[in-house]
C-alpha cells in the first residue's frame, strides 16, 4: 500500500511539473512573438509630425480631381547581383490640368530618363512589400514634380507590375 501511495505522488508531481514547463514555454513564446512583431512589423513612430504635414498635403491633393495621363510601360533590369531579374511597370499619373499634360509631352524624354534611372537602381527585395510599392509611387510622384513643378502631380497609379 505504501508503494501505491508513493507511485501516485510521483505521478501527481510529474503531471504538475509538466504543466509548469508547458506554461513557461508558452509565456516565453508569447513574449518572443510580441518583441518580434514590434521590431519587424510595427510601423515606426519616428517622424510622426512630418507624417501629419504630408497627410495634410495629401488630403488637399485628394480633394482635387485631375486628368489621367498614361505613361509608357517601363521594362528595366533590376539591380540584382546576378542581373537576371526585371521589372515591368505600367503607370498612370493624375495631373492638375491640361497645361501639365502639355508639359508632360514636352518633357517626355526627361521623365523617361529620370524614371528609368530610378527603376533600374531598385532591387527585387526593395520591391517585395506593400510599403515598398507605396514608396515607389511616392518617389515617382516626387521625380515628376521636380520636372513638372510643384502641385502639378496629384496621384500616381500603378496599372501593371511584373517582377521576375
MOKAMO-V701672 format. One record per backbone hydrogen bond with DSSP energy under -1.0 kcal/mol. CO is the residue of the C=O (numbers start at 0). NH is the residue of the N-H. Records with the same first field share a line. If there is no record, write none. Layout:
# MOKAMO-V701672
CO->NH / NH
This chain:
# MOKAMO-V701672
0->4
1->5
2->6
3->7
4->8
5->9
6->10
7->11
8->12
9->13
10->14
11->15
12->16
13->17
14->18
15->19
16->20
17->21
18->22
19->23
20->24
21->25
22->26
23->27
24->28
25->29
26->30
27->31
28->32
29->33
30->34
31->35
32->36
33->37
34->38
35->39
36->40 / 41
46->50
47->51
48->52
49->53
50->54
51->55
52->56
53->57
54->58
55->59
56->60
57->61
58->62
60->63
66->94
68->92
73->88
75->86
77->79
84->77
85->163
86->75
87->161
88->73
89->158 / 159
90->70
91->156
92->68
93->153 / 154
94->66
96->100
97->101
98->102
99->103
100->104
101->105
102->106
104->107
106->110
107->111
108->112
109->113
110->114
111->115
112->116
113->117
114->118
115->119
117->120
118->121
121->78
123->126
124->127
128->132
129->133
130->134
131->135
132->136
133->137
134->138
135->139
136->140
137->141
138->142
139->143
140->144
141->145
142->146
143->147
144->148
148->151
151->95
154->93
156->91
159->89
161->87
